[in-house]
Amino acid sequence: MTVTEASNIRRLLCDPDLGLIPHLEKSLKDLHSSAIANGEKFKVEPYDIELNNCHTQKHPNDQKPLVTQSVLMKIPLTGKVQDKMHLYLIASELQNQIDIKIIDWSALERRQYDIHGIPLKQPITKIDGEMNYELIFDRPGYCCITLCRQFDLTYAANY
């Protein structure tokens, strides 16, 4: 099988104009730049994205089956151990900003579905997650707080 056109999940995540990843990358850069400009001392490390549980279902009134894909994003922030509490507060603020950006993006994509039938069927209404703390052993005196944000994307299957 040859993949000739981008699937809906690739469009939702990677499309340069409408995709979640380009939208979040710009937001993360803007948030980090404004925090650094205000004298904050932390670094946003490269993030990771995982596609977890996925299920497909067909409803009688839908032309195509609907796919619900669980997405997990891990966004690490590093800073000095002595600034741990301050780093947690920054991470909490960043987490709220990321969630807002994801929900705003989802609302924009949902309007595209209403207008053109592509590709996000349901807006994101719930984001789960946590913050994980660990010491960075190859950099004494530094720690990492990883923001984990998990949500579902529901879209029409391509076939």
Secondary structure, 3 states (H helix, E strand, C coil): CCCCCCCHHHHHHHCCCCCHHHHHHHHHHHHHHHHHHCCCCCEECCCEEEEEEEEEECCCCCCCCEEEEEEEEEEEEEEEHHHHHHHHHHHHHHHHHHHHHHHHHHHHHHHHHHHHCCCEEECCCCCEEEEEEEECCCCCCEEEEEEEEEEEEEEECCC
